[in-house]
Amino acid sequence: MLKKLLLVAAVAAVPVAQACSYGYDAGKDMTAVIKQNGGGFGVSDRTCKMLEAAGMSFNIQAAATVLGGVSIGWVSVGIIDRNNVISNAYRTVTNVNAKEPGSMDRAEQLMYTSLVSAVRDLDVAKAIAEVHEARRKAK
């Protein structure tokens, strides 16, 4: 009985790491697509912690459309702070599918794929530094 009690006490004493959370500013269509894909978009723990520590989030501009029967998804991602200071460092990705008949569903999938790629390729440290520098110059 004492061994079981000690085991329960030891398990209860193990600290649980709190999940990192990040924010983003995006239009209603992109926000809906993010939610449809589980609410996230492949942000690494390292990137999340950098954003959290800086008090910043992703600034996402995006569009999904069908033009001439071709599905297109486009995204541009940068960093923004609470005072709406936006980084000059950003990453833009466009995905096109001309092999299948165009559809908005496919275009939205391409937009989400573009988002994941743009976030992965964005130099977040550089973007955060730019926002800090813009804040410093504004003072």
Secondary structure, DSSP 4 states (H G I P E B T S, - for coil): -HHHHHHHHHHHHSPPPPPP---EE--HHHHHHHHHTTS-----HHHHHHHHHHTEEEEEEEEEEEETTEEEEEEEEEEEETT--B-S--EEEEEEE-SS---HHHHHHHHHHHHHHHHHHS-HHHHHHHHHHHHHHH-
